[in-house]
Amino acid sequence: MGAANGDCHGWAARDPSGLLSPYKFTRRSVGSDDVSISIQYCGVCFADVIWTRNKHGHSNYPLVPGHEIVGIVTEVGSNVSRFKIGDHVGVGTYVNSCRECDYCDSKLEVHCSKGAVFTFDGVDADGTITKGGYSNYIVVHERYCYTIPENYPPQLAAPLLCAGITVYTPMIRHNMNQPGKSLGVIGLGGLGHLAVKFGKAFGLKVTVFSTSISKREEALNLIGADNFVISSDEKQTRGLEKSFDFIINTASGDISFDLYLSLLKTAGVLALVGFPSEVKFSPGNLSLGAKTITGSITGGTKQTQEMLDFCAAHKIYPEIELIPIQYSNEALERLIKKDVKYRFVIDIANSLKGDL
């Protein structure tokens, strides 16, 4: 599998329509520090929509998306020490970094001073454009691979590699793991449902804020939240002033920052992991009460592995819908419509065949 001979099969978008179709391409040969991974599962992230449809204006086609990858090691380079053939491993949102800057030295490679190399549509050190997990195998430097804990279902591990680490990182950084504290989670999608599950595992009292009453029953009974609030209902929010230690915003739609700042206790933290079109608030609502608004993306390699181990130890499992690769276009359309509970995962091993 390590030979660079055009033997990798995947699904790619050819233009900004984002339409995916079968595509055959070449992976690099396995280097001395690389592992080759036969992909079993790949989670579907909204980034797949953004990049396949060129929403940022710099997508390179053909584009193979996918950065929530779980598979089995089939080949290792001569210097590889952390993995062996047969190991279950994961790959997240980036596959390279400079490995020299202070951030890389601190295992915060996602913030690499020279820029982390994204798992798909990134420019790698050799000048090639990376291609992601909607494919049957991938070659990655061992530093950017993670051990999937034994007995953790591999299909459920996939969403942890972007959605999971995206909410876990700010929760740890801002000490949202103190039992008895109160957490608000804005939005109940792929990220939000995992924020609730982490919050409960940390011993927090968790309230979900949503614009959709239809999510109430699942928020409380399936995901495990303590409370559910319709964020647009002034009657429901009025009695919650200064009652939250932490709020994490997983929604990408615009929200009332002043409203949520008013719900925070003194020195409370509002963490953004979604991407609203603007951040607008009255400075007084931030300063009076010494409150903090902070942003976050995914996480470094050390913390990603810690998150995976934490999920295994506490039996934190994403809610997924398993799909074949042939359904990926429909899945992306449904994702745009927020019609998924709560993360699509592509069954690569059983649906992606090499018969292009």
Disulfide bonds with the S-S distance in Angstrom:
none
